[in-house]
Amino acid sequence: MNSLFIAMISFFFKEEVLDNSVYPVLVDFWAPWCGPRMVGPVVDEIANEYQKSIKVVKINTDENPSVVTEYSIRSIPTLMIFKDGKRVDTVIGAVPKSTLASTIDKYLN
């Protein structure tokens, strides 16, 4: 399985994230106006290293207000991990790769 990168629109969220029971899903909520994307390269590295274990989805918050509202996104970047269609963890702000990796590792079988 290859990690999936999508500039998503809301109606794919259910299909790609909530209905996925095969892999944990790392969702990167981002916005084009949010300064230098320090977490972007970290998410890309994680996607590369975990490509057989997780799915990675990137959501532009400006283009997906209903998903942003539903999950109460108040800060960018926000990273959420979903497993079996349920949000199981949230990481807010730019974090080191090691922090994100250890958070993901908790949800791998």
PDB file as gemmi writes it, atoms N, CA and C in Angstrom:
CRYST1    1.000    1.000    1.000  90.00  90.00  90.00 P 1                      
ATOM      1  N   MET A   1       0.839  -1.188   0.000  1.00  0.00           N  
ATOM      2  CA  MET A   1       0.000   0.000   0.000  1.00  0.00           C  
ATOM      3  C   MET A   1       0.875   1.240   0.000  1.00  0.00           C  
ATOM      4  N   ASN A   2       0.532   2.206  -0.790  1.00  0.00           N  
ATOM      5  CA  ASN A   2       1.239   3.472  -0.782  1.00  0.00           C  
ATOM      6  C   ASN A   2       0.406   4.495  -0.037  1.00  0.00           C  
ATOM      7  N   SER A   3       1.089   5.368   0.706  1.00  0.00           N  
ATOM      8  CA  SER A   3       0.365   6.436   1.378  1.00  0.00           C  
ATOM      9  C   SER A   3      -0.290   7.317   0.334  1.00  0.00           C  
ATOM     10  N   LEU A   4      -1.415   7.869   0.694  1.00  0.00           N  
ATOM     11  CA  LEU A   4      -2.202   8.644  -0.242  1.00  0.00           C  
ATOM     12  C   LEU A   4      -2.178  10.109   0.149  1.00  0.00           C  
ATOM     13  N   PHE A   5      -1.797  10.961  -0.774  1.00  0.00           N  
ATOM     14  CA  PHE A   5      -1.815  12.401  -0.524  1.00  0.00           C  
ATOM     15  C   PHE A   5      -2.927  12.996  -1.372  1.00  0.00           C  
ATOM     16  N   ILE A   6      -3.848  13.691  -0.726  1.00  0.00           N  
ATOM     17  CA  ILE A   6      -4.966  14.275  -1.440  1.00  0.00           C  
ATOM     18  C   ILE A   6      -5.196  15.691  -0.933  1.00  0.00           C  
ATOM     19  N   ALA A   7      -5.405  16.626  -1.844  1.00  0.00           N  
ATOM     20  CA  ALA A   7      -5.949  17.919  -1.448  1.00  0.00           C  
ATOM     21  C   ALA A   7      -7.449  17.680  -1.438  1.00  0.00           C  
ATOM     22  N   MET A   8      -7.971  17.264  -0.323  1.00  0.00           N  
ATOM     23  CA  MET A   8      -9.316  16.709  -0.240  1.00  0.00           C  
ATOM     24  C   MET A   8     -10.425  17.731  -0.253  1.00  0.00           C  
ATOM     25  N   ILE A   9     -11.538  17.278  -0.746  1.00  0.00           N  
ATOM     26  CA  ILE A   9     -12.766  18.029  -0.563  1.00  0.00           C  
ATOM     27  C   ILE A   9     -13.631  17.214   0.377  1.00  0.00           C  
ATOM     28  N   SER A  10     -14.500  17.867   1.069  1.00  0.00           N  
ATOM     29  CA  SER A  10     -15.224  17.272   2.186  1.00  0.00           C  
ATOM     30  C   SER A  10     -15.898  15.951   1.899  1.00  0.00           C  
ATOM     31  N   PHE A  11     -16.489  15.795   0.727  1.00  0.00           N  
ATOM     32  CA  PHE A  11     -17.260  14.570   0.515  1.00  0.00           C  
ATOM     33  C   PHE A  11     -16.388  13.329   0.383  1.00  0.00           C  
ATOM     34  N   PHE A  12     -15.073  13.465   0.228  1.00  0.00           N  
ATOM     35  CA  PHE A  12     -14.183  12.307   0.232  1.00  0.00           C  
ATOM     36  C   PHE A  12     -13.733  11.933   1.642  1.00  0.00           C  
ATOM     37  N   PHE A  13     -13.947  12.802   2.610  1.00  0.00           N  
ATOM     38  CA  PHE A  13     -13.455  12.558   3.955  1.00  0.00           C  
ATOM     39  C   PHE A  13     -14.019  11.251   4.521  1.00  0.00           C  
ATOM     40  N   LYS A  14     -15.308  11.053   4.356  1.00  0.00           N  
ATOM     41  CA  LYS A  14     -15.932   9.832   4.883  1.00  0.00           C  
ATOM     42  C   LYS A  14     -15.324   8.596   4.221  1.00  0.00           C  
ATOM     43  N   GLU A  15     -15.231   8.621   2.922  1.00  0.00           N  
ATOM     44  CA  GLU A  15     -14.710   7.472   2.177  1.00  0.00           C  
ATOM     45  C   GLU A  15     -13.246   7.181   2.497  1.00  0.00           C  
ATOM     46  N   GLU A  16     -12.399   8.196   2.484  1.00  0.00           N  
ATOM     47  CA  GLU A  16     -10.959   8.008   2.637  1.00  0.00           C  
ATOM     48  C   GLU A  16     -10.491   7.858   4.077  1.00  0.00           C  
ATOM     49  N   VAL A  17     -11.232   8.442   5.020  1.00  0.00           N  
ATOM     50  CA  VAL A  17     -10.785   8.449   6.414  1.00  0.00           C  
ATOM     51  C   VAL A  17     -11.716   7.622   7.298  1.00  0.00           C  
ATOM     52  N   LEU A  18     -12.975   7.982   7.330  1.00  0.00           N  
ATOM     53  CA  LEU A  18     -13.896   7.343   8.268  1.00  0.00           C  
ATOM     54  C   LEU A  18     -14.257   5.907   7.894  1.00  0.00           C  
ATOM     55  N   ASP A  19     -14.350   5.614   6.611  1.00  0.00           N  
ATOM     56  CA  ASP A  19     -14.709   4.258   6.179  1.00  0.00           C  
ATOM     57  C   ASP A  19     -13.504   3.340   6.031  1.00  0.00           C  
ATOM     58  N   ASN A  20     -12.315   3.832   6.320  1.00  0.00           N  
ATOM     59  CA  ASN A  20     -11.102   3.031   6.185  1.00  0.00           C  
ATOM     60  C   ASN A  20     -10.878   2.218   7.459  1.00  0.00           C  
ATOM     61  N   SER A  21     -11.008   0.904   7.342  1.00  0.00           N  
ATOM     62  CA  SER A  21     -10.767   0.052   8.508  1.00  0.00           C  
ATOM     63  C   SER A  21      -9.518  -0.804   8.321  1.00  0.00           C  
ATOM     64  N   VAL A  22      -8.760  -0.531   7.259  1.00  0.00           N  
ATOM     65  CA  VAL A  22      -7.569  -1.331   6.969  1.00  0.00           C  
ATOM     66  C   VAL A  22      -6.331  -0.749   7.644  1.00  0.00           C  
ATOM     67  N   TYR A  23      -6.143   0.560   7.527  1.00  0.00           N  
ATOM     68  CA  TYR A  23      -4.945   1.219   8.039  1.00  0.00           C  
ATOM     69  C   TYR A  23      -5.323   2.411   8.903  1.00  0.00           C  
ATOM     70  N   PRO A  24      -4.480   2.741   9.886  1.00  0.00           N  
ATOM     71  CA  PRO A  24      -4.664   4.040  10.546  1.00  0.00           C  
ATOM     72  C   PRO A  24      -4.454   5.143   9.500  1.00  0.00           C  
ATOM     73  N   VAL A  25      -5.126   6.261   9.696  1.00  0.00           N  
ATOM     74  CA  VAL A  25      -5.030   7.382   8.758  1.00  0.00           C  
ATOM     75  C   VAL A  25      -4.496   8.599   9.508  1.00  0.00           C  
ATOM     76  N   LEU A  26      -3.420   9.166   8.995  1.00  0.00           N  
ATOM     77  CA  LEU A  26      -2.876  10.418   9.513  1.00  0.00           C  
ATOM     78  C   LEU A  26      -3.434  11.538   8.644  1.00  0.00           C  
ATOM     79  N   VAL A  27      -4.172  12.453   9.264  1.00  0.00           N  
ATOM     80  CA  VAL A  27      -4.760  13.573   8.532  1.00  0.00           C  
ATOM     81  C   VAL A  27      -4.019  14.847   8.924  1.00  0.00           C  
ATOM     82  N   ASP A  28      -3.472  15.507   7.915  1.00  0.00           N  
ATOM     83  CA  ASP A  28      -2.745  16.761   8.099  1.00  0.00           C  
ATOM     84  C   ASP A  28      -3.654  17.903   7.665  1.00  0.00           C  
ATOM     85  N   PHE A  29      -4.174  18.660   8.637  1.00  0.00           N  
ATOM     86  CA  PHE A  29      -4.985  19.838   8.344  1.00  0.00           C  
ATOM     87  C   PHE A  29      -4.035  21.018   8.189  1.00  0.00           C  
ATOM     88  N   TRP A  30      -4.061  21.647   7.027  1.00  0.00           N  
ATOM     89  CA  TRP A  30      -3.143  22.736   6.726  1.00  0.00           C  
ATOM     90  C   TRP A  30      -3.889  23.861   6.012  1.00  0.00           C  
ATOM     91  N   ALA A  31      -3.229  24.979   5.857  1.00  0.00           N  
ATOM     92  CA  ALA A  31      -3.793  26.115   5.116  1.00  0.00           C  
ATOM     93  C   ALA A  31      -2.669  26.807   4.358  1.00  0.00           C  
ATOM     94  N   PRO A  32      -2.954  27.254   3.140  1.00  0.00           N  
ATOM     95  CA  PRO A  32      -1.905  27.894   2.332  1.00  0.00           C  
ATOM     96  C   PRO A  32      -1.385  29.190   2.934  1.00  0.00           C  
ATOM     97  N   TRP A  33      -2.160  29.853   3.771  1.00  0.00           N  
ATOM     98  CA  TRP A  33      -1.764  31.125   4.370  1.00  0.00           C  
ATOM     99  C   TRP A  33      -0.907  30.943   5.619  1.00  0.00           C  
ATOM    100  N   CYS A  34      -0.728  29.710   6.061  1.00  0.00           N  
ATOM    101  CA  CYS A  34      -0.029  29.440   7.316  1.00  0.00           C  
ATOM    102  C   CYS A  34       1.479  29.353   7.092  1.00  0.00           C  
ATOM    103  N   GLY A  35       2.147  30.469   7.194  1.00  0.00           N  
ATOM    104  CA  GLY A  35       3.604  30.587   7.153  1.00  0.00           C  
ATOM    105  C   GLY A  35       4.373  29.425   6.558  1.00  0.00           C  
ATOM    106  N   PRO A  36       5.638  29.316   6.893  1.00  0.00           N  
ATOM    107  CA  PRO A  36       6.417  28.207   6.350  1.00  0.00           C  
ATOM    108  C   PRO A  36       5.885  26.878   6.881  1.00  0.00           C  
ATOM    109  N   ARG A  37       5.693  25.945   5.979  1.00  0.00           N  
ATOM    110  CA  ARG A  37       5.123  24.638   6.344  1.00  0.00           C  
ATOM    111  C   ARG A  37       6.197  23.752   6.935  1.00  0.00           C  
ATOM    112  N   MET A  38       6.513  23.988   8.196  1.00  0.00           N  
ATOM    113  CA  MET A  38       7.556  23.198   8.846  1.00  0.00           C  
ATOM    114  C   MET A  38       7.131  21.754   9.065  1.00  0.00           C  
ATOM    115  N   VAL A  39       5.836  21.530   9.261  1.00  0.00           N  
ATOM    116  CA  VAL A  39       5.381  20.162   9.517  1.00  0.00           C  
ATOM    117  C   VAL A  39       5.190  19.381   8.209  1.00  0.00           C  
ATOM    118  N   GLY A  40       5.044  20.065   7.099  1.00  0.00           N  
ATOM    119  CA  GLY A  40       4.844  19.399   5.809  1.00  0.00           C  
ATOM    120  C   GLY A  40       5.931  18.394   5.475  1.00  0.00           C  
ATOM    121  N   PRO A  41       7.207  18.778   5.541  1.00  0.00           N  
ATOM    122  CA  PRO A  41       8.272  17.822   5.251  1.00  0.00           C  
ATOM    123  C   PRO A  41       8.298  16.645   6.234  1.00  0.00           C  
ATOM    124  N   VAL A  42       7.935  16.892   7.495  1.00  0.00           N  
ATOM    125  CA  VAL A  42       7.887  15.820   8.493  1.00  0.00           C  
ATOM    126  C   VAL A  42       6.802  14.819   8.115  1.00  0.00           C  
ATOM    127  N   VAL A  43       5.632  15.316   7.730  1.00  0.00           N  
ATOM    128  CA  VAL A  43       4.535  14.437   7.317  1.00  0.00           C  
ATOM    129  C   VAL A  43       4.939  13.646   6.078  1.00  0.00           C  
ATOM    130  N   ASP A  44       5.626  14.290   5.143  1.00  0.00           N  
ATOM    131  CA  ASP A  44       6.083  13.589   3.937  1.00  0.00           C  
ATOM    132  C   ASP A  44       7.062  12.466   4.276  1.00  0.00           C  
ATOM    133  N   GLU A  45       7.977  12.727   5.200  1.00  0.00           N  
ATOM    134  CA  GLU A  45       8.934  11.695   5.615  1.00  0.00           C  
ATOM    135  C   GLU A  45       8.213  10.532   6.295  1.00  0.00           C  
ATOM    136  N   ILE A  46       7.266  10.844   7.168  1.00  0.00           N  
ATOM    137  CA  ILE A  46       6.482   9.801   7.849  1.00  0.00           C  
ATOM    138  C   ILE A  46       5.722   8.973   6.813  1.00  0.00           C  
ATOM    139  N   ALA A  47       5.114   9.633   5.848  1.00  0.00           N  
ATOM    140  CA  ALA A  47       4.364   8.923   4.808  1.00  0.00           C  
ATOM    141  C   ALA A  47       5.271   7.964   4.051  1.00  0.00           C  
ATOM    142  N   ASN A  48       6.473   8.398   3.773  1.00  0.00           N  
ATOM    143  CA  ASN A  48       7.444   7.561   3.065  1.00  0.00           C  
ATOM    144  C   ASN A  48       7.859   6.358   3.907  1.00  0.00           C  
ATOM    145  N   GLU A  49       8.177   6.601   5.153  1.00  0.00           N  
ATOM    146  CA  GLU A  49       8.674   5.538   6.026  1.00  0.00           C  
ATOM    147  C   GLU A  49       7.591   4.562   6.462  1.00  0.00           C  
ATOM    148  N   TYR A  50       6.356   5.035   6.558  1.00  0.00           N  
ATOM    149  CA  TYR A  50       5.252   4.194   7.026  1.00  0.00           C  
ATOM    150  C   TYR A  50       4.316   3.792   5.881  1.00  0.00           C  
ATOM    151  N   GLN A  51       4.805   3.840   4.654  1.00  0.00           N  
ATOM    152  CA  GLN A  51       3.919   3.665   3.511  1.00  0.00           C  
ATOM    153  C   GLN A  51       3.176   2.337   3.474  1.00  0.00           C  
ATOM    154  N   LYS A  52       3.655   1.319   4.161  1.00  0.00           N  
ATOM    155  CA  LYS A  52       2.949   0.034   4.188  1.00  0.00           C  
ATOM    156  C   LYS A  52       2.073  -0.114   5.415  1.00  0.00           C  
ATOM    157  N   SER A  53       2.055   0.905   6.285  1.00  0.00           N  
ATOM    158  CA  SER A  53       1.352   0.782   7.558  1.00  0.00           C  
ATOM    159  C   SER A  53       0.238   1.798   7.771  1.00  0.00           C  
ATOM    160  N   ILE A  54       0.316   2.953   7.106  1.00  0.00           N  
ATOM    161  CA  ILE A  54      -0.676   4.005   7.320  1.00  0.00           C  
ATOM    162  C   ILE A  54      -1.066   4.638   5.992  1.00  0.00           C  
ATOM    163  N   LYS A  55      -2.157   5.368   6.038  1.00  0.00           N  
ATOM    164  CA  LYS A  55      -2.575   6.222   4.923  1.00  0.00           C  
ATOM    165  C   LYS A  55      -2.387   7.655   5.407  1.00  0.00           C  
ATOM    166  N   VAL A  56      -1.906   8.516   4.542  1.00  0.00           N  
ATOM    167  CA  VAL A  56      -1.716   9.927   4.885  1.00  0.00           C  
ATOM    168  C   VAL A  56      -2.591  10.769   3.969  1.00  0.00           C  
ATOM    169  N   VAL A  57      -3.336  11.683   4.575  1.00  0.00           N  
ATOM    170  CA  VAL A  57      -4.238  12.554   3.837  1.00  0.00           C  
ATOM    171  C   VAL A  57      -3.976  13.987   4.278  1.00  0.00           C  
ATOM    172  N   LYS A  58      -3.914  14.886   3.318  1.00  0.00           N  
ATOM    173  CA  LYS A  58      -3.731  16.306   3.629  1.00  0.00           C  
ATOM    174  C   LYS A  58      -5.004  17.044   3.249  1.00  0.00           C  
ATOM    175  N   ILE A  59      -5.475  17.864   4.176  1.00  0.00           N  
ATOM    176  CA  ILE A  59      -6.716  18.602   3.944  1.00  0.00           C  
ATOM    177  C   ILE A  59      -6.465  20.103   4.063  1.00  0.00           C  
ATOM    178  N   ASN A  60      -6.759  20.812   2.991  1.00  0.00           N  
ATOM    179  CA  ASN A  60      -6.677  22.270   2.982  1.00  0.00           C  
ATOM    180  C   ASN A  60      -7.902  22.787   3.736  1.00  0.00           C  
ATOM    181  N   THR A  61      -7.678  23.413   4.887  1.00  0.00           N  
ATOM    182  CA  THR A  61      -8.789  23.857   5.733  1.00  0.00           C  
ATOM    183  C   THR A  61      -9.650  24.932   5.067  1.00  0.00           C  
ATOM    184  N   ASP A  62      -9.056  25.741   4.203  1.00  0.00           N  
ATOM    185  CA  ASP A  62      -9.822  26.785   3.522  1.00  0.00           C  
ATOM    186  C   ASP A  62     -10.854  26.196   2.572  1.00  0.00           C  
ATOM    187  N   GLU A  63     -10.557  25.039   2.017  1.00  0.00           N  
ATOM    188  CA  GLU A  63     -11.446  24.410   1.037  1.00  0.00           C  
ATOM    189  C   GLU A  63     -12.393  23.398   1.661  1.00  0.00           C  
ATOM    190  N   ASN A  64     -12.273  23.158   2.958  1.00  0.00           N  
ATOM    191  CA  ASN A  64     -13.070  22.134   3.618  1.00  0.00           C  
ATOM    192  C   ASN A  64     -13.636  22.608   4.954  1.00  0.00           C  
ATOM    193  N   PRO A  65     -14.412  23.670   4.951  1.00  0.00           N  
ATOM    194  CA  PRO A  65     -14.893  24.228   6.214  1.00  0.00           C  
ATOM    195  C   PRO A  65     -15.775  23.277   7.017  1.00  0.00           C  
ATOM    196  N   SER A  66     -16.516  22.386   6.366  1.00  0.00           N  
ATOM    197  CA  SER A  66     -17.394  21.502   7.134  1.00  0.00           C  
ATOM    198  C   SER A  66     -16.590  20.487   7.951  1.00  0.00           C  
ATOM    199  N   VAL A  67     -15.496  19.978   7.392  1.00  0.00           N  
ATOM    200  CA  VAL A  67     -14.647  19.043   8.130  1.00  0.00           C  
ATOM    201  C   VAL A  67     -13.937  19.780   9.262  1.00  0.00           C  
ATOM    202  N   VAL A  68     -13.485  20.979   8.995  1.00  0.00           N  
ATOM    203  CA  VAL A  68     -12.813  21.804  10.006  1.00  0.00           C  
ATOM    204  C   VAL A  68     -13.754  22.066  11.185  1.00  0.00           C  
ATOM    205  N   THR A  69     -14.987  22.408  10.895  1.00  0.00           N  
ATOM    206  CA  THR A  69     -15.968  22.665  11.942  1.00  0.00           C  
ATOM    207  C   THR A  69     -16.283  21.384  12.714  1.00  0.00           C  
ATOM    208  N   GLU A  70     -16.497  20.306  12.007  1.00  0.00           N  
ATOM    209  CA  GLU A  70     -16.852  19.037  12.653  1.00  0.00           C  
ATOM    210  C   GLU A  70     -15.790  18.577  13.648  1.00  0.00           C  
ATOM    211  N   TYR A  71     -14.515  18.797  13.328  1.00  0.00           N  
ATOM    212  CA  TYR A  71     -13.429  18.356  14.200  1.00  0.00           C  
ATOM    213  C   TYR A  71     -12.808  19.488  15.014  1.00  0.00           C  
ATOM    214  N   SER A  72     -13.470  20.637  15.045  1.00  0.00           N  
ATOM    215  CA  SER A  72     -13.065  21.782  15.867  1.00  0.00           C  
ATOM    216  C   SER A  72     -11.601  22.157  15.675  1.00  0.00           C  
ATOM    217  N   ILE A  73     -11.185  22.274  14.425  1.00  0.00           N  
ATOM    218  CA  ILE A  73      -9.814  22.679  14.120  1.00  0.00           C  
ATOM    219  C   ILE A  73      -9.693  24.174  14.406  1.00  0.00           C  
ATOM    220  N   ARG A  74      -8.833  24.508  15.364  1.00  0.00           N  
ATOM    221  CA  ARG A  74      -8.666  25.910  15.751  1.00  0.00           C  
ATOM    222  C   ARG A  74      -7.243  26.404  15.536  1.00  0.00           C  
ATOM    223  N   SER A  75      -6.363  25.494  15.203  1.00  0.00           N  
ATOM    224  CA  SER A  75      -4.960  25.852  15.047  1.00  0.00           C  
ATOM    225  C   SER A  75      -4.383  25.054  13.880  1.00  0.00           C  
ATOM    226  N   ILE A  76      -3.526  25.709  13.143  1.00  0.00           N  
ATOM    227  CA  ILE A  76      -2.878  25.074  11.997  1.00  0.00           C  
ATOM    228  C   ILE A  76      -1.384  25.094  12.255  1.00  0.00           C  
ATOM    229  N   PRO A  77      -0.669  24.021  12.066  1.00  0.00           N  
ATOM    230  CA  PRO A  77      -1.153  22.716  11.611  1.00  0.00           C  
ATOM    231  C   PRO A  77      -1.744  21.899  12.758  1.00  0.00           C  
ATOM    232  N   THR A  78      -2.718  21.079  12.405  1.00  0.00           N  
ATOM    233  CA  THR A  78      -3.267  20.080  13.308  1.00  0.00           C  
ATOM    234  C   THR A  78      -3.169  18.747  12.591  1.00  0.00           C  
ATOM    235  N   LEU A  79      -2.663  17.757  13.293  1.00  0.00           N  
ATOM    236  CA  LEU A  79      -2.551  16.403  12.755  1.00  0.00           C  
ATOM    237  C   LEU A  79      -3.447  15.506  13.588  1.00  0.00           C  
ATOM    238  N   MET A  80      -4.278  14.720  12.932  1.00  0.00           N  
ATOM    239  CA  MET A  80      -5.152  13.783  13.638  1.00  0.00           C  
ATOM    240  C   MET A  80      -4.906  12.384  13.129  1.00  0.00           C  
ATOM    241  N   ILE A  81      -5.014  11.435  14.038  1.00  0.00           N  
ATOM    242  CA  ILE A  81      -4.897  10.034  13.663  1.00  0.00           C  
ATOM    243  C   ILE A  81      -6.262   9.394  13.863  1.00  0.00           C  
ATOM    244  N   PHE A  82      -6.721   8.720  12.810  1.00  0.00           N  
ATOM    245  CA  PHE A  82      -7.981   7.998  12.847  1.00  0.00           C  
ATOM    246  C   PHE A  82      -7.684   6.514  12.718  1.00  0.00           C  
ATOM    247  N   LYS A  83      -8.408   5.713  13.483  1.00  0.00           N  
ATOM    248  CA  LYS A  83      -8.284   4.262  13.372  1.00  0.00           C  
ATOM    249  C   LYS A  83      -9.691   3.683  13.418  1.00  0.00           C  
ATOM    250  N   ASP A  84      -9.993   2.834  12.446  1.00  0.00           N  
ATOM    251  CA  ASP A  84     -11.334   2.250  12.335  1.00  0.00           C  
ATOM    252  C   ASP A  84     -12.413   3.323  12.334  1.00  0.00           C  
ATOM    253  N   GLY A  85     -12.131   4.439  11.654  1.00  0.00           N  
ATOM    254  CA  GLY A  85     -13.111   5.502  11.497  1.00  0.00           C  
ATOM    255  C   GLY A  85     -13.272   6.437  12.680  1.00  0.00           C  
ATOM    256  N   LYS A  86     -12.472   6.251  13.721  1.00  0.00           N  
ATOM    257  CA  LYS A  86     -12.581   7.097  14.905  1.00  0.00           C  
ATOM    258  C   LYS A  86     -11.288   7.870  15.141  1.00  0.00           C  
ATOM    259  N   ARG A  87     -11.440   9.105  15.545  1.00  0.00           N  
ATOM    260  CA  ARG A  87     -10.265   9.900  15.897  1.00  0.00           C  
ATOM    261  C   ARG A  87      -9.690   9.339  17.193  1.00  0.00           C  
ATOM    262  N   VAL A  88      -8.407   8.982  17.156  1.00  0.00           N  
ATOM    263  CA  VAL A  88      -7.779   8.396  18.337  1.00  0.00           C  
ATOM    264  C   VAL A  88      -6.693   9.283  18.937  1.00  0.00           C  
ATOM    265  N   ASP A  89      -6.219  10.257  18.172  1.00  0.00           N  
ATOM    266  CA  ASP A  89      -5.178  11.136  18.708  1.00  0.00           C  
ATOM    267  C   ASP A  89      -5.109  12.416  17.897  1.00  0.00           C  
ATOM    268  N   THR A  90      -4.589  13.454  18.524  1.00  0.00           N  
ATOM    269  CA  THR A  90      -4.419  14.756  17.878  1.00  0.00           C  
ATOM    270  C   THR A  90      -3.077  15.339  18.295  1.00  0.00           C  
ATOM    271  N   VAL A  91      -2.363  15.891  17.312  1.00  0.00           N  
ATOM    272  CA  VAL A  91      -1.102  16.590  17.562  1.00  0.00           C  
ATOM    273  C   VAL A  91      -1.267  17.984  16.972  1.00  0.00           C  
ATOM    274  N   ILE A  92      -1.062  19.004  17.789  1.00  0.00           N  
ATOM    275  CA  ILE A  92      -1.239  20.383  17.326  1.00  0.00           C  
ATOM    276  C   ILE A  92       0.116  21.074  17.262  1.00  0.00           C  
ATOM    277  N   GLY A  93       0.355  21.740  16.142  1.00  0.00           N  
ATOM    278  CA  GLY A  93       1.585  22.496  15.964  1.00  0.00           C  
ATOM    279  C   GLY A  93       2.676  21.681  15.297  1.00  0.00           C  
ATOM    280  N   ALA A  94       3.755  22.361  15.003  1.00  0.00           N  
ATOM    281  CA  ALA A  94       4.908  21.710  14.369  1.00  0.00           C  
ATOM    282  C   ALA A  94       5.632  20.888  15.428  1.00  0.00           C  
ATOM    283  N   VAL A  95       5.759  19.608  15.180  1.00  0.00           N  
ATOM    284  CA  VAL A  95       6.425  18.708  16.123  1.00  0.00           C  
ATOM    285  C   VAL A  95       7.568  17.998  15.415  1.00  0.00           C  
ATOM    286  N   PRO A  96       8.550  17.531  16.179  1.00  0.00           N  
ATOM    287  CA  PRO A  96       9.633  16.773  15.561  1.00  0.00           C  
ATOM    288  C   PRO A  96       9.113  15.448  15.010  1.00  0.00           C  
ATOM    289  N   LYS A  97       9.821  14.935  14.041  1.00  0.00           N  
ATOM    290  CA  LYS A  97       9.457  13.665  13.431  1.00  0.00           C  
ATOM    291  C   LYS A  97       9.357  12.556  14.467  1.00  0.00           C  
ATOM    292  N   SER A  98      10.262  12.534  15.433  1.00  0.00           N  
ATOM    293  CA  SER A  98      10.258  11.483  16.455  1.00  0.00           C  
ATOM    294  C   SER A  98       8.968  11.503  17.277  1.00  0.00           C  
ATOM    295  N   THR A  99       8.449  12.681  17.562  1.00  0.00           N  
ATOM    296  CA  THR A  99       7.200  12.802  18.321  1.00  0.00           C  
ATOM    297  C   THR A  99       6.038  12.253  17.519  1.00  0.00           C  
ATOM    298  N   LEU A 100       5.976  12.630  16.247  1.00  0.00           N  
ATOM    299  CA  LEU A 100       4.895  12.156  15.392  1.00  0.00           C  
ATOM    300  C   LEU A 100       4.996  10.645  15.189  1.00  0.00           C  
ATOM    301  N   ALA A 101       6.194  10.142  14.981  1.00  0.00           N  
ATOM    302  CA  ALA A 101       6.388   8.704  14.787  1.00  0.00           C  
ATOM    303  C   ALA A 101       5.966   7.919  16.021  1.00  0.00           C  
ATOM    304  N   SER A 102       6.326   8.381  17.202  1.00  0.00           N  
ATOM    305  CA  SER A 102       5.947   7.645  18.409  1.00  0.00           C  
ATOM    306  C   SER A 102       4.439   7.694  18.635  1.00  0.00           C  
ATOM    307  N   THR A 103       3.805   8.774  18.234  1.00  0.00           N  
ATOM    308  CA  THR A 103       2.345   8.864  18.343  1.00  0.00           C  
ATOM    309  C   THR A 103       1.687   7.861  17.387  1.00  0.00           C  
ATOM    310  N   ILE A 104       2.173   7.782  16.173  1.00  0.00           N  
ATOM    311  CA  ILE A 104       1.621   6.838  15.193  1.00  0.00           C  
ATOM    312  C   ILE A 104       1.865   5.393  15.634  1.00  0.00           C  
ATOM    313  N   ASP A 105       3.054   5.124  16.153  1.00  0.00           N  
ATOM    314  CA  ASP A 105       3.409   3.756  16.563  1.00  0.00           C  
ATOM    315  C   ASP A 105       2.421   3.170  17.565  1.00  0.00           C  
ATOM    316  N   LYS A 106       1.799   4.015  18.383  1.00  0.00           N  
ATOM    317  CA  LYS A 106       0.839   3.528  19.373  1.00  0.00           C  
ATOM    318  C   LYS A 106      -0.371   2.862  18.722  1.00  0.00           C  
ATOM    319  N   TYR A 107      -0.650   3.181  17.459  1.00  0.00           N  
ATOM    320  CA  TYR A 107      -1.882   2.716  16.812  1.00  0.00           C  
ATOM    321  C   TYR A 107      -1.637   1.657  15.734  1.00  0.00           C  
ATOM    322  N   LEU A 108      -0.403   1.215  15.611  1.00  0.00           N  
ATOM    323  CA  LEU A 108      -0.090   0.154  14.651  1.00  0.00           C  
ATOM    324  C   LEU A 108      -0.198  -1.194  15.343  1.00  0.00           C  
ATOM    325  N   ASN A 109      -0.763  -2.152  14.647  1.00  0.00           N  
ATOM    326  CA  ASN A 109      -0.902  -3.503  15.235  1.00  0.00           C  
ATOM    327  C   ASN A 109       0.310  -4.335  14.932  1.00  0.00           C  
TER     328      ASN A 109                                                      
END                                                                             
